[in-house]
Each structure stands twice: as C-alpha cells, then as structure tokens.
Amino acid sequence: MSSDLRTPCSPTATIISGTVLDPSEDRDSDRVREAIGPWRVVDWHNAYAKGGAEAVDALPGGRAWRAALEELAPEGERHLLTFEGHVTHLPDRDRRLLDHELRAFATTRQQRSAADR
C-alpha cells in the first residue's frame, strides 16, 4: 500500500471504444460508422444534459442537433430523447453528428502523422 495519499491504491478502469477494420475496409465505411458512432456522439448527449442549449450549441453541429431534438418533444420529455440510442445505436439526428466528429478525428490523425515524420 502506498504511503503517498495522492497515488491511488485501487485499480482504475478506462472505457475505450473502437472496432477492428477488415484488411481492405475504409474507416469511413457504413459498418465502421455504425460500430463506433454511438460512442463518438456521447459528448453532444452529455453537453445538452449537463449544460443545456448553450453547451451543446458550442459543439460542431450542436445547434442543428438540438433543434431536431427539441422539435420532437416538449421540454419536460426531452431528457428521454437526449440519450436515445446512447452507446447502443444511432438515431438519425445523431448519425448526422458523425460527419463533424469524423472530420475532427481525421484532422487530429493527420496532425499526429505529420508530427511523427
């Protein structure tokens, strides 16, 4: 047991999502988008649930996502739709967010590749 109170003694866990690509499969394939998509849109769900309209509107595509959600349910029921499909499947309004998320991922990946050269 550690005597340093700043060092955790208990095991920790980290959730990581992903999928395995077939040898010739493109990372933008429909199968890959459906496999990883439910995990990639969690930030929008959490932003809206915790920070409301202002927080989700600050995310790419957030304003349109929120408008689509708010058209479907009155204020007292929106929390049910906010987490529809949460980490299990993609409702259409979440599927549209993948274009923003995957574009950001590709940019980050390109920046890392350039830095490695």
N, CA, C and O of each residue as an XYZ file, in Angstrom:
468
protein
N       0.841     -1.170      0.000
C       0.000      0.000      0.000
C       0.887      1.233      0.000
O       1.888      1.305      0.712
N       0.497      2.190     -0.808
C       1.276      3.406     -0.954
C       1.073      4.322      0.247
O      -0.041      4.465      0.751
N       2.154      4.935      0.696
C       2.037      5.900      1.782
C       1.736      7.304      1.236
O       1.385      8.209      1.993
N       1.878      7.473     -0.082
C       1.589      8.747     -0.719
C       0.089      8.803     -1.006
O      -0.408      8.047     -1.842
N      -0.636      9.691     -0.321
C      -2.083      9.759     -0.446
C      -2.539     10.257     -1.816
O      -3.709     10.096     -2.162
N      -1.659     10.847     -2.590
C      -2.022     11.329     -3.918
C      -2.025     10.206     -4.949
O      -2.590     10.367     -6.031
N      -1.413      9.091     -4.637
C      -1.349      7.964     -5.556
C      -2.482      7.000     -5.252
O      -2.558      6.469     -4.144
N      -3.366      6.762     -6.214
C      -4.483      5.842     -5.947
C      -3.968      4.423     -5.714
O      -3.059      3.955     -6.400
N      -4.558      3.762     -4.752
C      -4.180      2.387     -4.438
C      -5.105      1.392     -5.123
O      -4.737      0.238     -5.345
N      -6.286      1.838     -5.451
C      -7.266      0.943     -6.050
C      -7.060      0.858     -7.555
O      -6.523      1.783     -8.164
N      -7.480     -0.238     -8.150
C      -7.426     -0.317     -9.617
C      -8.370      0.729    -10.223
O      -9.352      1.125     -9.596
N      -8.070      1.159    -11.417
C      -8.929      2.089    -12.138
C      -9.336      1.451    -13.463
O      -8.719      0.483    -13.907
N     -10.350      1.982    -14.076
C     -10.822      1.465    -15.357
C     -11.007      2.618    -16.336
O     -11.344      3.737    -15.949
N     -10.784      2.328    -17.580
C     -10.993      3.294    -18.644
C     -11.820      2.625    -19.728
O     -11.516      1.505    -20.140
N     -12.858      3.300    -20.191
C     -13.671      2.774    -21.281
C     -13.104      3.294    -22.592
O     -12.917      4.498    -22.768
N     -12.837      2.387    -23.496
C     -12.318      2.738    -24.815
C     -13.201      2.055    -25.851
O     -13.465      0.856    -25.758
N     -13.650      2.811    -26.822
C     -14.469      2.231    -27.877
C     -13.645      2.075    -29.140
O     -12.616      2.729    -29.309
N     -14.095      1.222    -30.006
C     -13.403      1.040    -31.271
C     -13.963     -0.148    -32.009
O     -14.924     -0.778    -31.567
N     -13.364     -0.446    -33.121
C     -13.732     -1.608    -33.910
C     -12.506     -2.043    -34.698
O     -11.575     -1.261    -34.890
N     -12.508     -3.263    -35.143
C     -11.398     -3.799    -35.928
C     -11.772     -3.694    -37.404
O     -12.850     -4.124    -37.816
N     -10.873     -3.119    -38.187
C     -11.113     -2.980    -39.618
C     -10.709     -4.250    -40.351
O      -9.701     -4.878    -40.028
N     -11.511     -4.616    -41.339
C     -11.105     -5.687    -42.244
C      -9.925     -5.158    -43.047
O      -9.776     -3.943    -43.179
N      -9.071     -6.045    -43.595
C      -7.860     -5.584    -44.287
C      -8.097     -4.510    -45.358
O      -7.274     -3.607    -45.504
N      -9.182     -4.588    -46.093
C      -9.409     -3.602    -47.150
C     -10.511     -2.606    -46.793
O     -10.980     -1.861    -47.654
N     -10.919     -2.593    -45.540
C     -12.036     -1.743    -45.134
C     -11.588     -0.308    -44.870
O     -10.554     -0.068    -44.246
N     -12.379      0.630    -45.353
C     -12.128      2.044    -45.144
C     -12.720      2.461    -43.800
O     -13.800      1.997    -43.434
N     -12.038      3.320    -43.069
C     -12.531      3.737    -41.757
C     -13.821      4.535    -41.842
O     -14.495      4.722    -40.828
N     -14.181      5.011    -43.034
C     -15.430      5.755    -43.224
C     -16.567      4.869    -43.738
O     -17.615      5.379    -44.134
N     -16.369      3.558    -43.735
C     -17.411      2.661    -44.240
C     -18.650      2.739    -43.346
O     -18.570      3.116    -42.177
N     -19.780      2.376    -43.919
C     -21.033      2.387    -43.156
C     -20.931      1.486    -41.932
O     -21.426      1.846    -40.864
N     -20.304      0.331    -42.067
C     -20.193     -0.601    -40.939
C     -19.392      0.013    -39.801
O     -19.773     -0.102    -38.636
N     -18.298      0.656    -40.132
C     -17.457      1.278    -39.101
C     -18.207      2.432    -38.438
O     -18.167      2.579    -37.217
N     -18.884      3.242    -39.233
C     -19.649      4.356    -38.667
C     -20.714      3.853    -37.698
O     -20.920      4.445    -36.639
N     -21.388      2.770    -38.055
C     -22.420      2.213    -37.175
C     -21.807      1.568    -35.927
O     -22.420      1.576    -34.859
N     -20.616      1.018    -36.062
C     -19.961      0.353    -34.923
C     -19.437      1.347    -33.898
O     -19.615      1.150    -32.696
N     -18.797      2.409    -34.358
C     -18.195      3.358    -33.411
C     -19.059      4.584    -33.162
O     -18.871      5.293    -32.173
N     -19.995      4.829    -34.051
C     -20.813      6.033    -33.973
C     -21.487      6.285    -32.642
O     -21.408      7.397    -32.119
N     -22.156      5.272    -32.071
C     -22.838      5.522    -30.795
C     -21.913      6.022    -29.688
O     -22.362      6.713    -28.772
N     -20.643      5.685    -29.763
C     -19.680      6.146    -28.750
C     -19.135      7.526    -29.096
O     -18.760      8.281    -28.199
N     -19.085      7.863    -30.374
C     -18.478      9.123    -30.801
C     -19.381     10.328    -30.567
O     -18.901     11.461    -30.580
N     -20.686     10.110    -30.352
C     -21.621     11.235    -30.186
C     -22.002     11.492    -28.726
O     -22.864     12.326    -28.453
N     -21.384     10.803    -27.813
C     -21.697     10.943    -26.387
C     -21.483     12.374    -25.894
O     -22.224     12.842    -25.029
N     -20.496     13.067    -26.424
C     -20.223     14.438    -25.971
C     -21.434     15.356    -26.172
O     -21.697     16.217    -25.332
N     -22.168     15.184    -27.265
C     -23.346     16.011    -27.512
C     -24.448     15.682    -26.504
O     -25.113     16.584    -25.996
N     -24.640     14.394    -26.216
C     -25.645     14.000    -25.222
C     -25.326     14.633    -23.869
O     -26.185     15.244    -23.234
N     -24.085     14.476    -23.447
C     -23.682     14.990    -22.133
C     -23.714     16.513    -22.071
O     -24.118     17.087    -21.060
N     -23.289     17.167    -23.146
C     -23.295     18.630    -23.156
C     -24.715     19.156    -22.970
O     -24.938     20.087    -22.195
N     -25.664     18.571    -23.671
C     -27.041     19.046    -23.573
C     -27.627     18.736    -22.198
O     -28.313     19.571    -21.609
N     -27.357     17.536    -21.691
C     -27.912     17.134    -20.395
C     -27.335     17.957    -19.246
O     -28.054     18.302    -18.308
N     -26.055     18.270    -19.316
C     -25.405     18.971    -18.206
C     -25.376     20.487    -18.370
O     -25.516     21.224    -17.394
N     -25.194     20.951    -19.616
C     -25.010     22.381    -19.824
C     -26.116     23.057    -20.604
O     -26.109     24.279    -20.756
N     -27.070     22.284    -21.103
C     -28.188     22.858    -21.829
C     -27.838     23.333    -23.224
O     -26.818     22.952    -23.798
N     -28.717     24.179    -23.756
C     -28.595     24.650    -25.134
C     -27.250     25.316    -25.415
O     -26.629     25.052    -26.444
N     -26.806     26.166    -24.515
C     -25.556     26.899    -24.745
C     -24.371     25.950    -24.904
O     -23.517     26.160    -25.765
N     -24.319     24.922    -24.088
C     -23.191     23.981    -24.143
C     -23.200     23.154    -25.425
O     -22.164     23.003    -26.072
N     -24.350     22.625    -25.791
C     -24.387     21.778    -26.991
C     -24.259     22.613    -28.257
O     -23.684     22.154    -29.243
N     -24.788     23.836    -28.244
C     -24.670     24.707    -29.411
C     -23.218     25.066    -29.715
O     -22.891     25.402    -30.854
N     -22.356     24.998    -28.726
C     -20.934     25.315    -28.919
C     -20.189     24.189    -29.634
O     -19.071     24.395    -30.107
N     -20.787     23.013    -29.717
C     -20.156     21.883    -30.403
C     -20.498     21.912    -31.891
O     -21.562     22.404    -32.266
N     -19.617     21.395    -32.742
C     -19.921     21.359    -34.177
C     -21.223     20.603    -34.443
O     -21.385     19.461    -34.015
N     -22.143     21.247    -35.149
C     -23.422     20.621    -35.457
C     -24.396     20.589    -34.299
O     -25.509     20.083    -34.444
N     -24.003     21.118    -33.155
C     -24.818     21.041    -31.952
C     -26.129     21.777    -32.032
O     -27.147     21.297    -31.532
N     -26.118     22.932    -32.655
C     -27.345     23.725    -32.748
C     -28.405     22.975    -33.570
O     -29.567     22.921    -33.167
N     -28.022     22.407    -34.698
C     -28.971     21.653    -35.536
C     -29.436     20.390    -34.818
O     -30.607     20.020    -34.902
N     -28.517     19.727    -34.110
C     -28.883     18.523    -33.348
C     -29.918     18.868    -32.289
O     -30.917     18.165    -32.137
N     -29.681     19.939    -31.564
C     -30.604     20.358    -30.510
C     -31.962     20.741    -31.089
O     -32.998     20.369    -30.538
N     -31.964     21.475    -32.188
C     -33.228     21.884    -32.808
C     -34.050     20.669    -33.218
O     -35.266     20.648    -33.028
N     -33.395     19.660    -33.778
C     -34.102     18.436    -34.178
C     -34.691     17.732    -32.960
O     -35.822     17.249    -33.008
N     -33.940     17.673    -31.886
C     -34.412     17.029    -30.660
C     -35.584     17.808    -30.060
O     -36.592     17.219    -29.669
N     -35.446     19.121    -29.992
C     -36.469     19.943    -29.352
C     -37.775     19.989    -30.140
O     -38.832     20.260    -29.570
N     -37.713     19.728    -31.443
C     -38.937     19.658    -32.247
C     -39.748     18.405    -31.926
O     -40.959     18.376    -32.145
N     -39.097     17.388    -31.418
C     -39.744     16.093    -31.211
C     -40.457     15.937    -29.872
O     -41.344     15.093    -29.742
N     -40.087     16.731    -28.885
C     -40.666     16.517    -27.549
C     -40.771     17.828    -26.793
O     -39.961     18.734    -26.992
N     -41.779     17.932    -25.917
C     -41.861     19.112    -25.055
C     -40.710     19.114    -24.051
O     -40.085     18.081    -23.810
N     -40.442     20.259    -23.480
C     -39.287     20.433    -22.586
C     -39.195     19.363    -21.505
O     -38.102     18.864    -21.237
N     -40.294     19.001    -20.887
C     -40.270     18.027    -19.800
C     -39.974     16.598    -20.220
O     -39.783     15.731    -19.367
N     -39.931     16.337    -21.535
C     -39.664     14.977    -22.027
C     -38.382     14.882    -22.848
O     -38.012     13.793    -23.288
N     -37.709     15.991    -23.055
C     -36.517     15.989    -23.919
C     -35.382     15.156    -23.354
O     -34.576     14.608    -24.106
N     -35.314     15.056    -22.044
C     -34.237     14.255    -21.443
C     -34.311     12.799    -21.915
O     -33.287     12.119    -21.978
N     -35.495     12.325    -22.241
C     -35.644     10.950    -22.728
C     -35.034     10.795    -24.117
O     -34.421      9.771    -24.418
N     -35.201     11.801    -24.958
C     -34.640     11.745    -26.306
C     -33.156     12.067    -26.337
O     -32.438     11.600    -27.222
N     -32.691     12.856    -25.384
C     -31.276     13.223    -25.356
C     -30.396     11.989    -25.386
O     -29.373     11.967    -26.069
N     -30.789     10.964    -24.651
C     -29.972      9.756    -24.547
C     -30.521      8.586    -25.354
O     -30.132      7.441    -25.122
N     -31.422      8.857    -26.299
C     -31.930      7.795    -27.163
C     -30.761      7.186    -27.940
O     -30.000      7.909    -28.583
N     -30.619      5.889    -27.884
C     -29.550      5.201    -28.594
C     -28.187      5.331    -27.939
O     -27.192      4.875    -28.502
N     -28.116      5.935    -26.774
C     -26.841      6.221    -26.098
C     -25.956      4.977    -26.028
O     -26.292      4.003    -25.355
N     -24.846      5.019    -26.715
C     -23.822      3.971    -26.856
C     -24.364      2.624    -27.355
O     -23.686      1.606    -27.217
N     -25.560      2.601    -27.928
C     -26.097      1.343    -28.467
C     -26.393      1.421    -29.954
O     -26.090      0.484    -30.694
N     -26.981      2.526    -30.405
C     -27.288      2.710    -31.830
C     -27.422      4.198    -32.123
O     -27.444      5.025    -31.211
N     -27.511      4.522    -33.401
C     -27.548      5.926    -33.821
C     -28.914      6.331    -34.352
O     -29.305      5.894    -35.435
N     -29.649      7.159    -33.613
C     -30.836      7.773    -34.214
C     -30.366      8.689    -35.353
O     -29.204      9.094    -35.376
N     -31.246      9.012    -36.283
C     -30.847      9.839    -37.426
C     -30.201     11.155    -37.016
O     -29.227     11.576    -37.640
N     -30.716     11.812    -35.985
C     -30.137     13.112    -35.609
C     -28.712     12.931    -35.080
O     -27.887     13.830    -35.245
N     -28.400     11.796    -34.452
C     -27.031     11.525    -34.003
C     -26.134     11.138    -35.175
O     -24.955     11.493    -35.201
N     -26.680     10.423    -36.129
C     -25.897      9.980    -37.288
C     -25.304     11.186    -38.016
O     -24.179     11.122    -38.512
N     -26.055     12.277    -38.080
C     -25.559     13.486    -38.746
C     -24.335     14.076    -38.035
O     -23.501     14.724    -38.669
N     -24.230     13.856    -36.738
C     -23.088     14.373    -35.973
C     -21.780     13.681    -36.347
O     -20.704     14.249    -36.162
N     -21.865     12.478    -36.865
C     -20.642     11.747    -37.203
C     -19.805     12.464    -38.240
O     -18.579     12.364    -38.212
N     -20.433     13.182    -39.154
C     -19.655     13.923    -40.144
C     -18.743     14.925    -39.457
O     -17.584     15.077    -39.844
N     -19.255     15.609    -38.443
C     -18.436     16.567    -37.693
C     -17.365     15.840    -36.884
O     -16.204     16.251    -36.870
N     -17.753     14.775    -36.219
C     -16.837     14.045    -35.340
C     -15.721     13.370    -36.132
O     -14.555     13.450    -35.747
N     -16.063     12.714    -37.224
C     -15.043     12.016    -38.005
C     -14.125     12.992    -38.728
O     -12.949     12.693    -38.935
N     -14.638     14.144    -39.111
C     -13.794     15.175    -39.726
C     -12.764     15.667    -38.710
O     -11.595     15.846    -39.050
N     -13.191     15.885    -37.476
C     -12.263     16.316    -36.417
C     -11.246     15.227    -36.121
O     -10.072     15.519    -35.897
N     -11.691     13.957    -36.117
C     -10.795     12.830    -35.871
C      -9.746     12.738    -36.968
O      -8.565     12.531    -36.688
N     -10.179     12.893    -38.226
C      -9.242     12.804    -39.348
C      -8.211     13.918    -39.273
O      -7.035     13.684    -39.553
N      -8.623     15.118    -38.904
C      -7.702     16.248    -38.785
C      -6.678     15.980    -37.688
O      -5.486     16.227    -37.874
N      -7.139     15.478    -36.551
C      -6.234     15.154    -35.444
C      -5.246     14.071    -35.872
O      -4.055     14.149    -35.571
N      -5.750     13.071    -36.571
C      -4.893     11.972    -37.026
C      -3.839     12.478    -37.999
O      -2.680     12.071    -37.918
N      -4.225     13.372    -38.932
C      -3.274     13.933    -39.889
C      -2.220     14.764    -39.169
O      -1.045     14.720    -39.533
N      -2.621     15.515    -38.160
C      -1.666     16.331    -37.408
C      -0.667     15.446    -36.678
O       0.524     15.758    -36.636
N      -1.147     14.332    -36.096
C      -0.245     13.415    -35.409
C       0.723     12.772    -36.384
O       1.906     12.625    -36.077
N       0.227     12.380    -37.578
C       1.092     11.769    -38.579
C       2.183     12.720    -39.018
O       3.337     12.319    -39.172
N       1.828     13.981    -39.222
C       2.823     14.983    -39.633
C       3.865     15.200    -38.539
O       5.048     15.384    -38.823
N       3.419     15.177    -37.301
C       4.342     15.363    -36.176
C       5.303     14.192    -36.030
O       6.427     14.363    -35.558
N       4.861     12.996    -36.436
C       5.699     11.810    -36.321
C       6.786     11.759    -37.393
O       7.768     11.030    -37.255
N       6.604     12.535    -38.457
C       7.584     12.484    -39.571
C       8.854     13.145    -39.246
O       9.762     13.181    -40.077
